[in-house]
């Protein structure tokens, strides 16, 4: 059985979530849930370089749909190199994968 090669998007997520500043911010998230905003874009769609980002807050820090001031935020972002398969949709999905990888279980 051959091993499936790791995708550029997944490699980008793995690199981003292992950064010390991202890992250090995680204790601010608790078991009450999270609120996350994500985005992804590709300069030449398809085939250009792409990027993604994700912002995560503890759900308890949201009041009436607005985050409280001075609230800890986990910021995570990554770059996806130019490839034939790179699209804005794949960058968007990479951001969601990062949130799912960082969210408390």
C-alpha positions in Angstrom: 0.0 0.0 0.0 1.5 3.3 -1.0 1.6 6.3 1.3 -0.5 9.3 0.3 1.6 12.4 0.0 0.9 15.2 2.5 -1.0 18.1 0.8 0.5 21.6 0.7 -2.5 22.9 2.6 -2.2 20.4 5.4 1.6 21.0 5.6 0.8 24.8 5.9 -1.6 24.1 8.8 0.8 21.8 10.6 3.6 24.4 10.4 1.4 27.2 11.7 -0.1 25.4 14.7 3.3 24.4 15.9 4.5 28.0 16.3 5.3 28.7 19.9 3.2 32.0 20.1 0.2 30.1 18.8 0.6 27.2 21.3 1.2 29.7 24.1 -2.2 31.4 23.4 -4.2 28.2 23.6 -4.8 28.2 27.4 -6.9 31.3 26.9 -9.5 29.0 25.1 -11.6 26.9 27.4 -14.1 24.1 27.3 -17.1 26.5 27.0 -16.6 26.6 23.2 -14.9 28.9 20.8 -15.8 31.5 18.2 -13.6 31.5 15.1 -13.3 33.7 12.0 -11.5 32.2 9.0 -10.5 33.4 5.6 -8.4 32.2 2.6 -7.4 33.6 -0.7 -5.4 32.7 -3.8 -3.8 35.4 -6.0 -4.2 33.4 -9.3 -7.1 31.0 -9.0 -6.3 28.2 -9.6 -2.6 27.8 -9.5 -1.2 30.8 -7.7 0.2 31.2 -4.2 -2.4 31.3 -1.4 -2.8 32.2 2.2 -5.2 31.7 5.0 -5.8 32.9 8.5 -7.9 32.1 11.5 -8.8 34.0 14.7 -10.1 32.1 17.7 -11.7 33.5 20.9 -13.3 31.8 23.9 -17.1 31.8 23.4 -17.5 33.3 26.9 -15.7 36.4 25.7 -18.5 37.2 23.2 -21.4 39.3 24.3 -24.2 40.0 21.8 -22.0 39.0 18.9 -19.1 41.3 19.9 -15.9 40.3 21.5 -15.1 42.0 24.8 -12.1 44.4 24.8 -8.7 43.2 26.0 -9.8 39.6 25.3 -7.1 37.0 24.4 -7.2 36.0 20.8 -5.4 33.1 19.2 -4.1 34.2 15.7 -2.9 31.6 13.2 -2.0 32.0 9.6 -0.2 30.3 6.8 1.1 30.4 3.2 0.4 27.8 0.6 3.0 27.7 -2.3 2.0 28.0 -5.9 0.8 24.7 -7.3 -1.7 23.6 -10.0 -4.1 22.4 -7.3 -4.0 25.6 -5.2 -7.3 27.5 -5.1 -9.0 30.0 -2.9 -11.4 27.2 -1.7 -8.4 25.0 -0.6 -7.0 28.0 1.3 -10.4 28.6 3.0 -10.5 24.9 4.0 -6.9 25.1 5.4 -8.1 27.9 7.7 -11.0 25.7 9.0 -8.6 22.8 9.4 -6.4 25.0 11.6 -9.4 25.9 13.8 -10.4 22.3 14.2 -6.8 21.4 15.0 -6.5 24.1 17.7 -9.9 24.0 19.3 -10.1 22.4 22.7 -11.7 19.0 22.7 
